[in-house]
Amino acid sequence: MSDSNHSVRNERLAGRYSYLEREGLLPLPVQDGITVVVELRYAAWAWECLNLLQQHSGASISLIGVAMDTDFPLQPLTEAFPGAAFIPYEPGKYGVNEALAYAGTSFVALLEDRVMVTPGWVGNLLWPFIDDPSVQVAAPRSSTEQGEARERLHFGTEQELSAYVTHSLERRQGEWHEAPVLCGSCLVFTRELLQRIGGFDSTLVKRQLMVADWCLRARQRGGRLVLSDALYVHSLQPLLEARAKAEHEGMQDGVQAYLAKWGLDHSAVNVEEGILPVPPDVSALPPRPGIMLEKSTAAPVPLVTAVVYSERPLMLTPEEFCESQKRLQGQQSYGNIRWVWIRDSRRDALPEYPVREQDAVIAVQGEDSWLHALENVAALYDSEIVVYLSASADYDSHYVKRIAEAVLHGSADLVVSRADSAIEEPASVQSLPLLIPVKLPLERIAHRSGSVPGRITRQKVSGHGLQLEPQPSLAIGYIGGPPEANILTRCSGGEVRL
């Protein structure tokens, strides 16, 4: 390595460490996680791809799988990966753009299901964004990229792949360079750029052409495209399929559309071999229109509003409170949560902390207003299920998913979890008279949206924990604990056995 390259490398590494130390983000340089959209085409590879992504991407990953063919079997994946969201194939609609509309994190990754990742892949692809704020899109080396980034390698085992990637990272740590275009199977970009230029142009037919076109539009908006010299991801190579010949005509239409869109001559285009013409100066061309990102009428998984409260006077520093916020959010694997934080501004003088666009912080003054906000927050937001969480409690990673599904698929209006985790059983309803008012722990409650669940008060014994006295008309169900504990002798509005 030359002295100049060595100096650049050291400067980048020093800048990265300084950033992490300043932001408290070690070891992953991202504040609100990363949304990973996976294009599902090959059923034989999809499970392993999603499994490696969950293993090697950290706790803050949000997975959305998109079926790219009407015959793709989604059901086995929905059962194997309960924390992920899945969008079924719909003729005439490009599901990737719908999935991107749900991205609520600062960074988004788009991968094909033939991509096999290794530990640390996310962090190494995010480094260029930290090194230079003008970087908006980054890609690793792979067999599906162009030029010197195109590497066709063979590995006998996952261990061989990991050993090669580790060696490459050690040898070329911190190195990346600008690229005129990207067209590979793995891409990371900022949500801010996605909102400005929109989605991918499906009229171009071939995926590599769609990615290249999207990257050229990013350059027109001033976004830099970069290739990581240090990171390699392995893209499995599919065998030629029988339908490939039938798709050839559509592919040629896509090529012609790409060439016409960017004012290129009708030279040979062979994306598979890395031959892809690019305009010499995209900034001199009229801006190409963006493509709108639209959500479907039904979210990929039911929307849950998670109402977070702290039942004790806060004794935390601003840094500790933000860390508590990230911990609580990072614990949950459910893929479609709106977080609502209820703060009593008279005793909570902490500064505002960052939230996503769909999330909210509600500040009220005094305990009466605080409790009233907790009771009525469900009426403010359009969601299917409301879950109450205590900022000082710990929950297992599937807690929100389990209690939300108990509400969604059962007959109870309100569900109480007796433990961090629970196994749901079919619900049955028994109407029993109310003998003693029920007092339920608020931090273990979920209910259907659209109704006020009842009156929230402090526990009289300790004065700290909050409890809910539910509306008499609501049917209550319990999950978790031994089965016999879920058989009630009296309840409000009727018993539901889960």
N, C-alpha and C positions, 0 to 999 in steps of 0.2 A: 504494500500500500504506500502511495506517495505521501510526502509530508503534508501536502495540502489536504488530501483526503483524510489523513489521520487527524488533522486539526479540526476539520468539519465534523468528523465522527465524535471527537471528544467534546466539541461545543454542543452538539445535539444531545449527547448523553447527559452533560451537565445541566442543560436546559430542561430536560425531562425530569431529572431528579428534583430540580428546584421547583418545578410545577407540582409534582406529587407531594412534596413536602409542604408547599404553600396551601394546597387544596385538601390535604388529608385524604388522598385517594389511593394510596398504596394498597394492593399491588395493581389494581385495574384503573387506568386513567379515564374513568367516565363516571359522571355523577348520578344519572338517573337510569342506568342500565342501557341495554341495546336491544332493539327489536330485530329478530332474524326471520326473514321470509324465505321459506324453502319451497322451490318448485318441485312438485312430486310427479315424476314421469315413470320411474322404474321401481316397481313394487319390491323387487328383489334387493334393492339397495337402500330404499327409503328408511327402513327401520334402523339400519346401522348408521346412516348419516345423522338421523335425529338423536340417536343414542350418544354418538360422539360429540355432537353439539351440546347436549345436556351435561356431559362429563367435563368438557374442556372449555366451557364458556363462562363459568362463574354463576353465582346465584342470581345475578341481576338480568339474566337473559329472558326475553319474551319470545316464544316460538309461535309462528303462524305457518302452517302447512297449506299449500294450495294445490289441489288436484288439477293437473293440466290435461287430463283426458277423461272422457266419460266412463271408461272402463277401469279407472284406477280404484283399487279397494281401500277406501278410507277407514272403514270400521275397525280393522285390526290396529291401526295407528291411534285412533281415538281412545281405544281401551289401553294400549300400551303406554301412551303419553298423556295422562289426564291433565297435566298442567298446560298443555299446548292448545292452541285454537286451530281449527281446520275449516277451510272453505271448499265446498264441493265444486265440481266442474259444472259450469252452466254454459250451454252452447250460445255463441254470439257475444259472450262477455269474457274479457281478459282478467282472470281472477287475481293475477299479481297486482294489478292496479287497485283492486278492492282491498287486498291485504295491506298495501302500503298506506291506504287511507286510515287504517286503524293504528298506524305507528304513532306512539305517543312519547317516544324517547328522543334524545338529542341526536343519536346515531342509529342508522338502519343498515342492516346487511341483507344482501340478496344472494342466495346460493341455489345451485341445482342440487338435487338429491344424490348426484354422483360424486359430490365433494366430500372427501374424508379429511377432517381437521385434526389437529394435534394440540396438546396443552399450550396455552398462551397465545393462540392465534388471534383472539380479539384484541388483546393489548398491543401486540406488534403491528396490527393494521391501524390502530388508533393513534400510534405515535406520530405519524406525519402531520396529523391535524393539530397536535400539541406543538410540534416544531415550528409550524408555519400556519397561521390562521387563514391564509388564502387558499390552503388545500381544502377541497370540498369532496373529493372522491379518491379512494385508494383501493388498490387491488394487489394480491400477492402474485408471485410467480406460479405458473401452472402450465399444464399441457394445452390449455384452451386460450392462452393469451397470444400476443403477437411478438415478433422480433426476438430480442434477447431474453425476454421474460417467458418465452415459450420453451418448456422443458418436458419432453416425453420420457418419463422414467418408469421403471418397474420395481415393485417391492413385493417380496414374498409374504411378509407379515406386517401387522400394524407396528410391531416393535422396530422393524427395519425402517419404516416410514418415519417414526418418531426419532430414531437415531440420526437419520439424514437431516431432518428439520432442526434438531438440536445442534448438530455440527454446523449447519448453514447459519443459524442464528449467532453462534459463537464467532464464526469467521467474518460475518458481515453485519454485526450488530449495529443498529442505528442507521443503516444506509437505505436511501430511497432516491428515486430520481423522477423528474417530470416526464409524462408521456403524452403524445398527441391524441391518442384514443385508447380506450380499453374495451375489450369485448369478451372477457372470460367468464368462467362459471362462478366466480366469487367477487363480490363488489361491496364496499362499505362507503356510505356517504352520509352527509348531514341531513337531518330532517328539515332544516331551514332551506337547503337547496331543493329538496323534494317539493316543498310547498311552493317554491318559486317557479319551477319548470314543469311540475306535474309528473305524470306517469310515463309509461313506455308505449311506443307506437306499435300496436299489434298488427297494423296493416303491412308491416315489413316482413311478417311471417317468420323469418329465421331469428332465433333468439340472439345470436351474435350481432346481427344487424340492428335489432332493437336496442341492445346495450350500447353499441357504437353510436347510434343516433342520439340516444339519451345523453351520452357523455359529450358529444359535440354541442348539444344544446346547453349543457352545463358550462362548457367553455365560453359560449356566447354570453353567458351571464357572469363571466369573470371567475368561474370556479377552476382551480387547478386540478389536473388529473395526475396522480402519481402511482408509481409501481414500487412496491417494497422489494428491495434487493435481498433483504434478510429472510423474508418469510416465503415458504413454499407450501401450497396445499395440493393434495393429490386428487385429480379428477379421473374417475374410472372411465374407460373408453367403451361405449356401447357397440355391440356388433351391428352391422347394417341390418335393418329390419326389412321385412317383406314389403311394408307399406312405403318404404323410402322412395321407390320408383314412382308411386302414385303421387307423392308429395313434391316431386321434382318440378312440375309445372308451377305449383304455388310458390316454390322457392325462387324460381326465375322471376316471377312477378314481384316478389319482395326485393330482389336485387335491383330490378329496374326502378322500382319505387324509391329505393335508397339513393341510387345514382341521380335520379331526377330531383329528389328533394334537396340534395346538396350540390347540384350543378356540376356533377362529375361526368366525364366522358364514359362511353360504354366500353371501358377496358375490362379485362378479365377480373372477376371477383371469385376468390376461393377462400371463404372464411375458414374452412377446415384446415387449410394449409397456411393460414396467416396472411393471405393476400387480400387486403381490404383498402381501397383507395380512400384518402382523407383530404378534405379541402386544405390548401396550403395556408389559408388565413380565414378562419371561421368568423373572426371579428369584423371582417369586411363584408360579410354576407348579411342580408336582412334577417332579423331574429325569427327563428322558427317558432310557431305557436306552441304553447304548452298544452298538455293533455290533462283534463280534469280528473281528479281522484274522487270517486264517489263510493260511499258505503252503501251496502244493500239495506233493504228495510229491516232485515234480521241480522243482528250482530253474530259473528262466528261462535261466540258463546254468550249466554245470558249476561247482561250487564248487572254487576253488583255494586251498590254504593256502600263503601266501608266507612262508617262513622267512627272516628277515633277521638277519644277523650282521655283526659288525665284526671283521676278522681282525687288527687292530692295536690296541695299547693306546690307549685313547681320550685324545686331547689336546684335546678340544673343550669349550667352555663349555656349560652347560645350554641356552642360547639357540641356540648353533650346532648342538647335537645335535638339538633339536626341529626346527630348520630343515631339517636333513638328513633327518629322518623325513618331514616334509611334502613335501620335494622328491622323495623316492623314491616315495611314494604318489601324488603328483600326476603322475608320469611315465606311469603306466599307465592305459590306456583300458579294460582288461578290467572287466566290470561286476559280478563276483561273487567278490571276493577276501577271505579272512580273513587278516589280518596278524598274524604271531607274531614277537615280538622276543626274541631270546635274549641275555641280559646276564650277564656275569661280574661279580658284585657286589664281588669283591675288588679289581678294577681299574677298575670303573665305579661311581663314587660319585655319579653324577648322580641328581637327584630323579626321581620317577615322572612320566611325561608322559601326556597324555590319550589314550585309545584308545577305539574304539567297543565296543559291547556284545559283538559277535561276535569281536573281536580279543583278543590276550593279550600280556602281557609275562612271560617266564619268567626269573627271577633265580636263578643258581646260583653256587657258590663254587669258584673254582679252575679251571684249564684242563681238567683231566681231566673234571670234571663238565660243563663247558661243551661239550666235544666230544661227550660221551655224550648230552647233551640234544639236540644237533643231529642225531645219528644216529637218535634215537628219537622225535622230536617228531611224526612222522607217525602214530604209534600213539595219540597223545593226542586227535586230532581226526578227526571224520568228514568227509572230503572225498574228491573223486575224484582230485585231482592235487596233488602237492607240488612247489613251485618254490623253489629256494634263491637268495637274492639277497645280495650284499655291500653293506653300507651305504656303502661308499666307491666303488662302481662306478656308472657311468652306463648307463642302458638306454633304448632308444627306446620310444616310447609304446605300441607293439604287441608288445613283447617277450614279456610274460606270455601274451598271447593266442596268439602263434605257437607258443611252445614247449609250451603246454598243449594246443593242438589237435594238435600232432605226437604227443603222448603219447596223447591221447584217440582219435584216428583211425588211428594207426599200430599196428604189432604189437610195438614195442619196449617193454620194461619200464621202461627208463631212457633219456632223451634228453639229448644234449649239444649245446648251441648253440655253433658255432664263431665266431659274430659276433653283434652287437647285434640284427640282423634276419635273417630267413631266409625262403625260399620252400619250402614243403613239397611233396614229391612222394609218389606212392604207395609204401608200404613193402613190402619183400620180405625174407625171412629166409633166411640161409645159415648153417648150423652149421659152425663152424670150431674147431679145437682151440686152447686157451689155451696160448700159448708164453711170454709175458712178462706179469706182472701189470699190469693197466691202472691208471693214475693219472689221474683226471679232475679238472679245475678245478671246485670246488664251486659257484662263483658262476655257472656256466653249465649247471646240471643241473636236470632235472625228472624225476619218476618217478610211477608209479601209487601211490596210497595203499594202506596195508594191509600193507606189508612194510618191513623195515629195509634201506635201500639198500646198506649196506656199512660199512667202517671209514673214519672221517674223521681225517686227520692234517694237520700243517703240512707245507708244502713244505720239503724238506731243504736246497735250495739257498739260498733267500732267508730262510726261517724266518717269513715273513709270510703268504702266501696259503695257503688251505686246499685240500686235495685229497681226493678220495674214491677208495678202492679198492673197487669194487663187488663184491657177492656173485657168485661164479662162475656161479650159475644164472641170472643176469639177462641178457637180451638187450639190447644197447646200440644205439641209433640216433643218428645225427648229422644236424644241420641247419645250413645256413649255409655260407659259403665256396664255393669252386669245386666243381662236381659231382664231379670226380675225387677231391677230398679226402674225400668221403663214402663211398668204397669202401675198406673195411678189409681188411687182410691177416690180422689176428688180433683176436680180441675175447673178452670174457667172456660165456659162455653162448650165443654165437651172434651173427652180424652182422645188423644191420638197416640196409638202405639206404633213406634218406628223400629 
